[in-house]
């Protein structure tokens, strides 16, 4: 059969763009459809704008710290609209980079929604159809808004970057990394922030000790965390949003942000009618090579929900390209993928949590918490945490967790060592860089406890 394309990609996020570009650069005919903006969640309404907001929110503390070091500094008033306009200008620039890279590689772009007609045919919103030998679903995900009365009074993370100002008083519902990051961001920008967290602690799935450390630091900063609590009733009252929690707490807010998880963008694509299996969460079921039950259809990124991280989607795209177009069957390696949570303080993690290590094998726990020099000098009380989980049998480091300034930067390098199979003895043999926080990684000599 003669196809219009060798590959047609549905979705212009980081994963879809990488797969399309690599394939086109190898001389294959590639088409890509994107119904929103090129760059997807990460570039347009996720990682990039969020991290820029993190930077903006950190300046008040940095300026206060500067005064303790002798600078006559004043934070002044934050100009949200000036920041927002510059933010959107940067997002426009990045979107242009993504688009130009695709065009230079020879990818034909369709700025419209695409669905599937059959295993080799996509239908565009304008009614035209395109055929392809292979179809890649890279449609990403979207924020989830709970189904309850007046839920529409709240915003989701996509809306944050379009606010007309910093809310005076804000409630964030959800204790995952998105909710916690935005709680710290808006607190840093001057909002009074409260959180409703359904579970007993924030950051479910992360190391218990590390997430407890973050929670304590957030509350010390003034963020009010209501655990074991979810909204029971939401009403509009005198221009504000009145929220009653399941714990009986009732309070009015200027803004309600739903940070209650995300869902894959797989509805209405026509996948199930073709025999592609979709699970109850809406994720596309694929094998280790990203292939669905329909041989010509593949999927990656948030659409398959393995690890909803931009670098993971990009690596999945590379594995897909190698498997399908380079003749090298390549499965994605999900082992020892580091993550960073851009709360204040930051948290970086790689490998097993203490709870997972305890279930896996006898483990030695090395940990230390202390006031970092920069803040201790200025009278700050916040402490950082360094933690290593070490196999008692092999001495191999099973997991590492850091809470403190620049934890994301540090954990990236720790992940390299762990991926190479580093042992505690390897860390012990490494000479410290002094004075740094990171030197604690190579100077912890005695375990604080043993897990058996």
Buried (B, 14 or more C-beta within 10 A) or exposed (E): EEBBBBBBBBBBBBBBBBBBBBBBBEEBBBBBBBBBBBBBBBBBBBBBBBBBBBEBBBBBBEBBBBEBEEEEBEBEEBEBEEBBEEBBEBBEEBBEEBBEBBEEBBBBBBBEBBBBBBBBBBBBEEEEEBBBBBBBBBBBBBBBBBEEEBBEBBBBBBBBBEBEEBBEBBBBBBBBBBBBBBBBBBBBBBBBBBBBBBBEBBBBEBBEBBBBBBBBBBEEBEBBBBBEBBBBEBBEEEEBBBBBBBEEBEBBBBBBBBBBBBBBBBEEBBBEEBEBEBEEEBBBBBEEBBBBBBEBBBBBBBBBBBBBBBBBBBBBBBBBBBBBBBEEEBEBEEEBBBBBBBBBBBBBBBBBBBBBBBEBBEBBBBBBBEBBEBBEEEEBEBBBBBBBBBBEEEBBBBBBBBBBBBBBEBBEEBBEBBBEEBBBEBBEEBEEEEEEBBBBBBBBEEBEEEBE
